[in-house]
Amino acid sequence: MPALDPFTVFALALVAALWLALAVDRWLGEPPAALHPVVWMGRYLGWIGSRLAPRAADAKPRDLPGFAMGVLGWCVGAMAAFAVASAVQSLAMQWLPVWAMAVVLGLAFKPLFAWRMLRDEVQAVEAALGESLDAGRARLARLVSRDVSVLSECEVRESAIESLAENLNDSLVAPVFWFVLFGLPGAALYRFANTADAMWGYRGERGGRDWTWFGKWAARADDVLSWLPARLTVLLLALAAGRWPRGVAREARRTPSPNSGWPMGAMALLLGVRLAKPGVYALNGEGRAATSADTARTAQLGERAAWGLAVIASLAMLSPLLARWA
């Protein structure tokens, strides 16, 4: 076997880092908030937004200066996240043996995705519904930004299933996708963009500020970076279920987002249930009402998709080595 070049050694370290990160996520979950880089990103975004986003009373139909400030605030934060991740990766590559490089990159990558927390939170909504509707609504409020006070039991369950499907992409598939392409800096940049969209990407007023123009860049940047991973998530769910969700493109177009409708539509079709956001969309409108068994099935499909993602990502990163062995 020919000697391994530095690129292949790095690929091996990335594969090991990915599996280590998944193991840490499964066994330990999220790091403390004080050590969590996504929390740091959120604090920066909250600080900038509270100072630069226009107050709702001062909102303008066309606010190009506000848009420019949003672009500037986003770019500064994105460059900082990318630069820190690049420095960590470069130092690890330069100074550490392969096994230590894998450990450092794996531990640094773990906070940039959150599969276990997502799965546990969705299952907690179902457990809370077993106690009372009010308990289920309160638990769901931790996952979604919509008003939960008027949701029925079925609507609470639908929202939880939708949240797992949508965030399977945002919280796992997309970070891994960009990690495969560009290593730790790619994952950090995506995580920043997704966090910015969650905090700034609104139309109209929220928290006393108007985000229509200030948050427009953040919303569009996340749309672009999530476009391919959202569709890859459909493939992963199809592999997990053992069948293709026929009509998923049609269902995806029912949502206002160019991306979130794909994993949500796929989940609705694979489960055979109706998933809806009142007044906005209804996916698989002819489907049956979701039951507690569907929540469990959703978590199961998500778990299978997560492991399928890990295998596919590993093969992609090892492809140069496999090609040399062929």
C-alpha positions in Angstrom: 0.0 0.0 0.0 1.5 3.4 -0.9 2.3 5.9 1.8 -0.5 8.1 2.9 -0.2 11.7 1.8 -1.1 14.6 4.2 -4.6 15.0 2.6 -5.5 11.4 3.2 -4.2 11.6 6.8 -6.3 14.6 7.4 -9.3 12.8 5.9 -8.8 9.9 8.3 -8.6 12.3 11.2 -11.9 14.0 10.0 -13.7 10.6 9.9 -12.5 9.7 13.4 -13.5 13.2 14.6 -17.0 12.7 13.1 -17.6 9.4 14.9 -16.1 10.8 18.1 -18.4 13.8 18.0 -21.4 11.5 17.4 -20.4 9.3 20.3 -20.1 12.3 22.6 -23.4 13.6 21.4 -25.1 10.2 22.1 -23.5 9.7 25.6 -23.1 13.2 27.0 -25.2 15.6 25.0 -24.5 19.3 24.9 -21.6 21.0 26.7 -22.3 23.6 29.4 -23.6 26.9 28.1 -20.4 28.7 29.2 -18.4 26.5 26.9 -20.9 26.3 24.0 -19.8 28.1 20.8 -23.4 28.3 19.6 -24.3 30.1 22.8 -21.5 32.5 22.1 -22.8 33.1 18.6 -26.2 33.7 20.0 -24.9 36.3 22.5 -23.1 38.1 19.7 -26.2 38.1 17.5 -28.4 39.2 20.3 -26.1 42.1 21.3 -25.8 43.3 17.7 -29.5 42.9 16.9 -30.6 44.8 20.1 -28.4 47.8 19.0 -28.7 47.9 15.3 -32.1 46.5 14.3 -34.6 49.3 14.0 -37.4 49.6 16.5 -40.7 48.4 15.3 -42.1 52.0 15.6 -39.3 53.2 13.2 -39.8 50.5 10.6 -39.6 51.6 6.9 -41.2 49.9 3.9 -37.7 49.9 2.2 -34.7 50.2 4.6 -31.5 49.8 2.7 -29.3 51.2 5.5 -30.9 48.7 7.9 -30.2 45.9 5.4 -26.6 47.0 5.1 -26.2 47.0 8.8 -27.6 43.5 8.9 -25.2 42.4 6.3 -22.2 43.9 8.1 -23.2 42.4 11.5 -23.6 39.0 9.9 -20.3 39.2 8.0 -18.3 40.2 11.1 -19.8 37.3 13.1 -19.4 34.8 10.3 -15.8 35.7 9.7 -15.0 35.5 13.4 -16.6 32.0 13.6 -14.8 30.9 10.5 -11.5 32.3 11.6 -11.6 30.7 15.1 -12.5 27.3 13.6 -9.8 27.6 11.0 -7.2 28.4 13.6 -8.2 25.4 15.8 -8.1 23.1 12.8 -4.8 24.5 11.4 -3.0 24.3 14.8 -4.3 20.7 15.3 -3.0 19.7 11.9 0.3 21.4 12.4 1.2 20.4 15.9 -0.7 17.2 16.9 -0.4 13.6 15.9 -3.3 12.1 14.0 -5.1 10.6 17.0 -4.9 13.9 19.0 -5.9 15.9 15.9 -9.0 13.7 15.7 -9.8 14.2 19.4 -9.5 18.0 19.2 -11.5 18.2 16.0 -14.2 15.9 17.3 -14.6 17.7 20.5 -14.7 21.1 18.7 -17.2 19.8 16.1 -19.6 18.3 18.6 -21.2 21.6 19.8 -21.9 22.5 16.2 -24.7 19.9 15.9 -27.3 18.6 18.3 -29.1 15.4 17.4 -29.6 13.9 20.9 -31.0 17.1 22.3 -33.4 17.4 19.4 -34.6 13.8 19.7 -35.0 14.1 23.5 -36.9 17.3 23.3 -39.4 15.9 20.8 -39.9 12.8 22.9 -40.3 15.0 26.0 -43.3 16.8 24.2 -45.0 13.4 23.8 -44.3 12.5 27.4 -45.7 15.8 28.6 -48.8 15.3 26.5 -49.3 12.1 28.5 -49.7 14.3 31.6 -51.9 17.0 30.2 -52.4 19.2 27.1 -51.1 22.3 29.0 -47.9 20.4 29.9 -47.5 19.4 26.2 -47.9 22.9 25.1 -45.4 24.2 27.6 -42.8 21.6 26.5 -43.4 22.4 22.8 -42.8 26.1 23.5 -39.1 25.2 24.1 -38.9 23.9 20.5 -41.0 26.3 18.3 -41.5 30.0 18.0 -45.3 29.8 17.2 -48.1 30.6 19.7 -48.8 27.2 21.3 -51.5 28.4 23.7 -54.3 27.5 21.2 -53.0 24.3 19.8 -54.9 21.0 20.3 -53.3 17.8 21.4 -53.0 16.7 17.7 -51.6 20.0 16.7 -49.0 19.9 19.5 -47.9 16.5 18.3 -47.8 17.6 14.7 -45.6 20.5 15.6 -43.2 18.3 17.5 -42.9 15.9 14.5 -42.4 18.9 12.2 -39.7 20.3 14.4 -37.7 17.0 14.5 -38.0 16.7 10.7 -37.0 20.3 10.0 -34.2 20.4 12.6 -32.8 17.0 11.5 -31.5 19.1 8.6 -30.6 22.3 10.5 -29.1 20.6 13.6 -27.4 17.6 12.1 -27.4 17.0 8.3 -26.3 20.4 7.3 -23.5 20.8 9.8 -22.1 17.4 8.9 -22.5 18.2 5.1 -20.3 21.4 5.5 -17.9 19.6 7.8 -17.3 17.0 5.1 -16.7 19.7 2.5 -14.6 22.2 4.5 -13.8 20.7 7.8 -14.4 22.5 11.1 -14.6 26.0 9.5 -17.4 24.9 7.2 -19.4 23.5 10.0 -18.8 26.7 12.2 -19.9 29.0 9.3 -23.1 27.0 8.8 -23.9 27.0 12.5 -23.5 30.7 12.7 -25.6 31.3 9.6 -28.4 29.0 10.9 -28.3 30.7 14.4 -28.5 34.1 12.7 -31.5 33.0 10.7 -33.2 31.8 13.9 -32.6 35.1 15.7 -32.8 37.6 12.8 -34.6 36.0 10.0 -38.1 37.3 10.6 -40.5 39.4 8.7 -42.0 42.2 10.7 -41.8 42.8 14.4 -40.4 40.6 17.1 -39.2 41.6 20.5 -39.9 45.3 19.8 -37.6 45.3 16.7 -38.4 45.1 13.0 -36.4 42.4 11.3 -37.8 42.6 7.8 -34.8 44.3 6.2 -32.2 43.9 8.9 -32.5 40.2 9.0 -33.1 39.6 5.2 -29.4 38.7 4.5 -29.3 36.3 7.4 -32.5 34.5 6.2 -31.2 34.3 2.6 -27.7 33.1 3.6 -29.3 30.2 5.6 -31.5 29.4 2.7 -28.5 29.0 0.4 -26.4 27.0 2.8 -29.3 24.7 3.7 -30.5 24.1 0.1 -28.6 20.9 -0.7 -28.6 19.5 2.9 -32.4 19.8 3.1 -32.8 17.6 0.0 -30.1 15.2 1.2 -32.2 14.9 4.4 -35.1 13.6 2.3 -32.8 10.9 0.8 -31.6 9.9 4.3 -35.2 9.6 5.6 -36.1 7.5 2.6 -33.2 5.2 3.2 -34.2 5.0 6.9 -37.8 4.1 5.9 -36.9 1.8 3.0 -39.0 3.6 0.5 -39.2 6.9 -1.3 -41.8 9.5 -0.2 -43.6 10.0 -3.5 -44.9 13.5 -4.0 -42.4 15.1 -1.7 -41.5 17.9 -4.1 -45.2 18.8 -4.3 -45.6 18.9 -0.6 -42.4 20.9 -0.1 -43.8 23.7 -2.3 -46.7 24.2 0.1 -44.4 25.8 2.7 -43.1 29.4 2.5 -39.5 28.1 3.1 -37.5 26.8 0.2 -35.9 24.2 2.4 -37.9 23.2 5.5 -40.8 21.7 3.5 -38.6 19.0 2.1 -37.8 17.1 5.3 -41.2 17.9 6.8 -43.0 16.8 3.7 -41.0 13.6 3.5 -41.8 12.8 7.2 -45.5 13.4 6.6 -45.6 11.1 3.6 -43.5 8.4 5.2 -45.6 8.3 8.4 -48.8 8.7 6.4 -50.0 11.6 8.6 -51.1 15.2 8.1 -48.7 17.8 9.4 -49.9 21.4 9.4 -49.2 24.9 10.7 -52.6 26.5 11.1 -53.2 29.2 8.5 -49.9 28.6 6.7 -49.7 25.1 5.2 -50.9 21.5 5.4 -48.6 18.7 4.3 -50.1 15.4 3.1 -53.5 16.9 3.7 -55.3 13.6 3.1 -53.2 11.9 5.8 -54.5 10.6 9.1 -54.1 12.4 12.5 -50.8 11.8 14.2 -50.7 9.6 17.2 -48.1 9.0 20.0 -46.8 6.0 17.9 -46.0 8.4 15.1 -43.8 10.5 17.5 -41.9 7.4 18.4 -41.6 6.4 14.7 -40.3 9.9 13.8 -37.5 9.6 16.4 -36.7 6.1 15.0 -36.5 7.3 11.5 -34.3 10.3 12.6 -32.0 8.0 14.5 -31.6 5.7 11.4 -31.0 8.8 9.2 -28.3 10.0 11.6 -26.4 6.8 11.4 -26.9 6.6 7.6 -25.5 10.2 7.4 -22.4 9.2 9.4 -21.7 6.2 7.1 -22.2 8.3 3.9 -20.1 11.2 5.2 -17.3 8.8 6.2 -17.2 7.2 2.7 -17.2 10.7 1.1 -14.2 11.8 3.2 -12.4 8.5 2.7 -13.0 8.5 -1.1 -9.4 9.6 -2.0 -8.0 6.7 0.0 -10.5 4.3 -1.4 -9.6 5.4 -4.9 -5.9 4.8 -4.3 -6.6 1.3 -3.1 -8.9 0.5 -6.0 
